[in-house]
Amino acid sequence: MADSEQRAIQLMAEAEKKLTSSKGFFSSLLGGGGSKVDEAMALYLQAANKFKMAKKWSAAGHAFVEAATLYQKNDSKLDACTNFVEAANCYKKTDPNESVNCLMKAIEIYTDMGKFTMAAKHHQAIAEIYETEIADMPKAIQHFEQAADYFRGEENNSSANKCQLKVAMFAAQMENYKKAISIYEQVGASALESSLLKYSAKEYFFRASLCHLCYDTTDAKIALARYEEMYPAFQDSRECKFIKSLQNHLEESNVDGFTESVKDYDSISRLDQWYTTILLRIKKTIAADDLC
């Protein structure tokens, strides 16, 4: 591995030397500058791959950026994008913020070229970095929304909905329940238009109902009745019956009954962290009402 790193460093130096010599007066006069730049790009790519072999991820990312920048100056836009993305993949292992910067450079080129599906995919990748590596939910939301926007513009509604559902999940976690509800209702209504996706509407209406319960039980009842009307099969689902039992316990300020209903539901359908967080918030509203 040490040999790979040393070889990569040599290749980087050779690339720099090629670029320096390509800028000379006599070289440009004789038309040799272009070939020197091409050789430098090839050397940067060789160096990047040697750095990858040595697991020197930041150095590999830097080498790919150098190659991408030359491709961009050479008006080789697709090659530039490819190498900015390669750089982002390397930087992701050591420097997530730099990974985002590289993906943004690729996105800028893709949008200039009108390749919005590619731009959307990379906005989604950035959102996932902010979600898992940097833990910046507002920025994750921003990029998931931009990805959804581009996907929808390209008629890729499935990918757009996937990104929108992530936005809804984060919005609820950040207590922006109205935004979360709006998205869940929109995606749920869209699912009902497809015989293949209709069944998934149950989950979206379930999540929307829980978000309603976080701040207004009256609105929650009205919304639940609307969901049942939109999707009659929802009425007989465990999810719908669970929501109704929670509503009853909230009206009666019955904390023990609420807890028991959650345990019963969880014993059959395991509740993940998102559901647990939302249900705990709903439960706290009972205690808050008692204090009033």
C-alpha positions as CSV (number, residue, x, y, z in Angstrom):
1,M,0.0,0.0,0.0
2,A,2.9,2.3,0.8
3,D,4.3,1.7,-2.7
4,S,0.9,2.7,-4.2
5,E,0.9,5.9,-2.3
6,Q,4.5,6.8,-3.3
7,R,3.7,6.0,-6.9
8,A,0.6,8.2,-6.7
9,I,2.7,11.1,-5.3
10,Q,5.1,10.7,-8.2
11,L,2.3,10.7,-10.8
12,M,0.8,13.9,-9.2
13,A,4.2,15.6,-9.6
14,E,4.5,14.4,-13.2
15,A,1.0,15.8,-13.9
16,E,2.0,19.2,-12.5
17,K,5.2,19.2,-14.5
18,K,3.2,18.5,-17.7
19,L,0.9,21.4,-17.0
20,T,3.7,23.7,-16.3
21,S,5.5,22.8,-19.5
22,S,2.2,23.2,-21.5
23,K,2.1,26.9,-20.5
24,G,5.4,27.8,-22.1
25,F,5.4,30.1,-25.1
26,F,7.2,27.8,-27.6
27,S,4.9,24.9,-26.5
28,S,1.8,26.8,-27.3
29,L,3.3,28.1,-30.5
30,L,4.0,24.6,-31.7
31,G,0.5,23.4,-30.6
32,G,1.8,21.0,-28.0
33,G,-0.2,22.4,-25.1
34,G,-3.3,20.4,-25.7
35,S,-1.5,17.0,-25.7
36,K,0.3,18.0,-22.5
37,V,-3.0,18.7,-20.8
38,D,-4.4,15.4,-21.9
39,E,-1.3,13.6,-20.5
40,A,-1.7,15.5,-17.2
41,M,-5.4,14.4,-17.0
42,A,-4.4,10.8,-17.5
43,L,-1.7,11.1,-14.9
44,Y,-4.1,12.6,-12.4
45,L,-6.5,9.7,-12.9
46,Q,-3.7,7.2,-12.5
47,A,-2.6,8.9,-9.3
48,A,-6.2,9.0,-8.0
49,N,-6.6,5.2,-8.5
50,K,-3.2,4.6,-6.8
51,F,-4.3,6.7,-3.8
52,K,-7.5,4.6,-3.7
53,M,-5.5,1.4,-3.6
54,A,-3.5,2.9,-0.6
55,K,-6.8,4.0,1.0
56,K,-5.7,7.6,1.0
57,W,-9.2,8.9,0.3
58,S,-8.6,12.6,0.6
59,A,-5.6,12.5,-1.6
60,A,-7.6,10.4,-4.1
61,G,-10.4,12.9,-4.0
62,H,-8.0,15.8,-4.6
63,A,-6.5,14.0,-7.6
64,F,-10.0,13.3,-9.1
65,V,-10.8,17.0,-8.6
66,E,-7.7,18.1,-10.5
67,A,-8.7,15.8,-13.4
68,A,-12.3,17.0,-13.3
69,T,-11.2,20.7,-13.4
70,L,-9.0,20.1,-16.4
71,Y,-11.8,18.2,-18.2
72,Q,-14.1,21.2,-17.4
73,K,-11.7,23.7,-18.8
74,N,-11.4,21.4,-21.9
75,D,-15.2,21.6,-22.3
76,S,-15.4,17.8,-21.7
77,K,-18.5,18.2,-19.5
78,L,-19.5,14.6,-18.9
79,D,-15.9,13.6,-18.1
80,A,-15.8,16.5,-15.6
81,C,-19.0,15.3,-13.9
82,T,-17.8,11.7,-13.8
83,N,-14.6,12.8,-12.0
84,F,-16.3,15.2,-9.6
85,V,-18.5,12.4,-8.6
86,E,-15.5,10.0,-8.2
87,A,-14.0,12.7,-6.0
88,A,-17.1,13.0,-3.9
89,N,-17.2,9.2,-3.4
90,C,-13.6,9.3,-2.0
91,Y,-14.1,12.4,0.1
92,K,-17.3,10.9,1.6
93,K,-15.1,8.5,3.6
94,T,-13.1,11.3,5.3
95,D,-14.6,14.7,4.6
96,P,-18.4,14.7,4.0
97,N,-18.5,18.5,3.4
98,E,-16.0,18.3,0.7
99,S,-17.9,15.4,-0.8
100,V,-21.0,17.7,-1.0
101,N,-18.9,20.5,-2.7
102,C,-17.8,18.0,-5.4
103,L,-21.4,16.8,-6.0
104,M,-22.6,20.4,-6.2
105,K,-20.0,21.1,-9.0
106,A,-21.3,18.0,-10.9
107,I,-24.9,19.2,-10.4
108,E,-24.1,22.7,-11.8
109,I,-22.7,21.1,-15.0
110,Y,-25.6,18.6,-15.3
111,T,-28.2,21.4,-14.9
112,D,-26.4,23.5,-17.5
113,M,-26.7,20.6,-19.9
114,G,-30.4,20.0,-19.1
115,K,-29.7,16.6,-17.5
116,F,-32.0,17.1,-14.6
117,T,-32.4,13.4,-13.7
118,M,-28.7,13.2,-13.0
119,A,-28.8,16.4,-11.1
120,A,-31.7,15.0,-9.0
121,K,-29.8,11.8,-8.2
122,H,-26.9,13.8,-6.9
123,H,-29.1,16.2,-4.9
124,Q,-30.5,13.0,-3.3
125,A,-27.0,11.8,-2.6
126,I,-26.2,15.1,-0.9
127,A,-29.3,14.9,1.1
128,E,-28.3,11.4,2.3
129,I,-24.9,12.8,3.3
130,Y,-26.5,15.5,5.4
131,E,-28.8,12.9,6.9
132,T,-26.3,10.2,7.8
133,E,-22.9,11.8,7.9
134,I,-23.3,15.4,8.9
135,A,-26.7,15.2,10.8
136,D,-28.0,18.5,9.4
137,M,-31.7,17.9,8.9
138,P,-32.7,21.3,7.4
139,K,-30.1,20.9,4.6
140,A,-31.1,17.3,4.1
141,I,-34.7,18.5,3.6
142,Q,-33.5,21.2,1.2
143,H,-31.7,18.7,-1.0
144,F,-34.4,16.0,-0.9
145,E,-36.9,18.7,-1.9
146,Q,-34.7,19.9,-4.8
147,A,-34.2,16.2,-5.9
148,A,-38.0,15.7,-5.8
149,D,-38.6,18.8,-7.8
150,Y,-36.2,17.7,-10.6
151,F,-37.5,14.1,-10.6
152,R,-41.1,15.3,-10.9
153,G,-40.1,17.6,-13.7
154,E,-38.7,14.6,-15.6
155,E,-41.9,12.6,-14.9
156,N,-40.1,10.3,-12.5
157,N,-42.8,10.4,-9.9
158,S,-41.7,7.3,-8.0
159,S,-38.3,8.8,-7.2
160,A,-39.9,12.2,-6.5
161,N,-42.3,10.6,-3.9
162,K,-39.4,8.7,-2.3
163,C,-37.6,12.0,-1.7
164,Q,-40.8,13.7,-0.6
165,L,-41.5,11.0,2.0
166,K,-38.0,11.6,3.5
167,V,-38.9,15.3,3.8
168,A,-42.2,14.4,5.5
169,M,-40.3,12.1,8.0
170,F,-37.8,14.9,8.9
171,A,-40.5,17.6,9.0
172,A,-42.4,15.5,11.6
173,Q,-39.3,15.0,13.6
174,M,-38.7,18.7,13.6
175,E,-42.4,19.2,14.7
176,N,-43.5,20.8,11.4
177,Y,-46.5,18.5,11.4
178,K,-48.5,20.5,8.8
179,K,-45.8,20.1,6.2
180,A,-45.5,16.4,7.0
181,I,-49.3,15.8,6.8
182,S,-49.5,17.7,3.5
183,I,-46.9,15.4,1.9
184,Y,-48.3,12.2,3.4
185,E,-51.7,13.1,2.1
186,Q,-50.4,14.0,-1.3
187,V,-48.4,10.8,-1.7
188,G,-51.3,8.8,-0.3
189,A,-53.7,10.2,-2.8
190,S,-51.2,9.6,-5.6
191,A,-50.8,5.9,-4.5
192,L,-54.6,5.4,-4.7
193,E,-54.5,6.1,-8.4
194,S,-52.4,3.0,-9.0
195,S,-53.6,-0.5,-8.5
196,L,-50.0,-1.6,-7.7
197,L,-49.4,1.2,-5.1
198,K,-52.9,1.5,-3.6
199,Y,-52.0,-0.7,-0.6
200,S,-49.1,1.7,0.5
201,A,-51.6,4.5,1.0
202,K,-52.5,2.9,4.3
203,E,-49.1,3.7,5.7
204,Y,-49.1,7.3,4.5
205,F,-52.6,8.0,6.0
206,F,-51.5,6.3,9.2
207,R,-48.4,8.6,9.5
208,A,-50.5,11.6,8.6
209,S,-53.1,10.7,11.4
210,L,-50.3,10.4,14.0
211,C,-49.0,13.8,13.0
212,H,-52.5,15.2,13.4
213,L,-52.7,13.7,16.9
214,C,-49.5,15.6,17.9
215,Y,-51.3,18.9,17.9
216,D,-55.1,18.7,17.3
217,T,-57.3,15.7,18.1
218,T,-60.4,17.4,16.5
219,D,-58.5,17.8,13.2
220,A,-57.3,14.2,13.6
221,K,-60.9,12.9,13.7
222,I,-61.9,14.9,10.6
223,A,-58.8,13.8,8.7
224,L,-59.3,10.2,9.6
225,A,-62.9,10.3,8.4
226,R,-61.6,11.8,5.1
227,Y,-59.0,9.0,4.7
228,E,-61.6,6.4,5.3
229,E,-63.7,8.0,2.6
230,M,-60.8,8.2,0.2
231,Y,-59.7,4.6,0.8
232,P,-62.5,2.5,2.3
233,A,-60.2,-0.5,2.9
234,F,-58.3,1.7,5.4
235,Q,-61.2,1.6,7.8
236,D,-60.7,-2.1,8.5
237,S,-57.0,-1.9,8.9
238,R,-55.1,-2.4,12.2
239,E,-53.6,1.1,11.6
240,C,-57.0,2.8,11.5
241,K,-58.3,0.9,14.5
242,F,-55.1,1.8,16.4
243,I,-55.6,5.5,15.7
244,K,-59.2,5.4,16.9
245,S,-58.1,3.7,20.1
246,L,-55.5,6.4,20.7
247,Q,-58.1,9.1,20.0
248,N,-60.4,7.5,22.7
249,H,-57.6,7.4,25.2
250,L,-56.6,11.0,24.5
251,E,-60.2,12.2,25.0
252,E,-60.4,10.3,28.3
253,S,-56.8,11.5,29.3
254,N,-56.1,7.8,29.9
255,V,-52.3,7.4,29.9
256,D,-52.4,3.7,30.9
257,G,-54.9,2.9,28.2
258,F,-52.8,4.8,25.7
259,T,-49.6,2.9,26.7
260,E,-51.4,-0.4,26.5
261,S,-52.7,0.3,23.0
262,V,-49.2,1.1,21.9
263,K,-47.8,-2.1,23.4
264,D,-50.6,-4.2,21.8
265,Y,-49.9,-2.7,18.4
266,D,-46.1,-3.0,18.7
267,S,-46.4,-6.7,19.7
268,I,-47.7,-7.4,16.2
269,S,-46.3,-4.6,14.1
270,R,-42.9,-3.4,15.4
271,L,-42.8,0.3,15.7
272,D,-39.5,1.9,14.5
273,Q,-37.8,5.0,16.0
274,W,-39.9,7.5,14.0
275,Y,-43.2,6.0,15.2
276,T,-41.9,5.7,18.8
277,T,-40.8,9.4,18.8
278,I,-44.2,10.6,17.5
279,L,-46.2,8.4,19.9
280,L,-44.2,9.6,22.9
281,R,-45.0,13.2,21.9
282,I,-48.7,12.4,21.6
283,K,-48.6,10.7,25.0
284,K,-47.1,13.8,26.5
285,T,-50.1,15.9,25.3
286,I,-52.2,13.9,27.8
287,A,-50.0,15.0,30.7
288,A,-50.0,18.5,29.4
289,D,-53.8,18.6,29.3
290,D,-53.9,17.3,32.9
291,L,-51.7,20.2,34.0
292,C,-54.1,22.6,32.4
